[in-house]
Amino acid sequence: MRPSPIWGDHVWPWLLVPLCIGIAIVYKSIKCRTMKQVPKEAAILTAWILAGMALVAIGLAVAVEAMERSYR
């Protein structure tokens, strides 16, 4: 049996979404005073994590593009 070739596809970045959700839920479950706060706080934290990762990815893409242009 062969593993699914997710690295060749553009599927693997979508695996970050459930990872971020899980991290946010666990973190906010520890930090919030009541469990009623957890869904809202976890959703906000998930959005912040994903936005931060997107900004870092854009920054790295710009840096790589600039480095490639400098070597031409």
N, C-alpha and C positions, 0 to 999 in steps of 0.2 A: 504494500500500500504506500502511495506517495503522498506527501503533505501537500496541502493546497498552496499554489504558487502566489501567495498574496503580495510578495515583494515585487513581482513583475507588474502587478496591477496597481491602480491608484486607490486601493482599498485600505491599506494599512493606516493612513492618517485618521480614518473614521474610527479606528479602535481606540483612539485617545479619548473619545467622548465617554464611553462607559467607564474607562479608567478614571477620568476626572470626576465623574459623578460618584463613583465608589469612594474615591479619596475624600471628596467634599462631604459626603454623608458620614463617613467614619469620623472625620475631623470635627464636624459640627455636632455630632452626637456626644462627643466628649466635652466640647466647649459650651454648648447652650445649657441654660438653666432648666428649660422644659423641652420635652420632645415636640411640643406644638410648634416651636420655633425652627426646628431642624429642616423641614422641607423648603421653606422660604430662604433660610440662610444658606443651605446647601446649593440651591439653584443660583443664588447670587455668587457664591464662591466658585461654582462650576463655570459660570460666565466669565469671571475674572481670570480663572486659570486658562480657559480656552483663548480669551482675548490676549493674554500675555504670551501664550505659545504662538499665536498667529503673528503678533508683533515681532517676536524673536525670529520666527521663520522668514518674515519679510526682510528683516534686517540682515539675516544671514544670506538670503538670496541676493540682496543688493551688494553685499560685501563680496560674494563669490563672483558676481557679474563684473564688479569693478576690478577684481584681481585678474579675471580672465582677459579683460580688455587691456590691462597693463602689460600682459605677456605677449600680446599680438604685435 
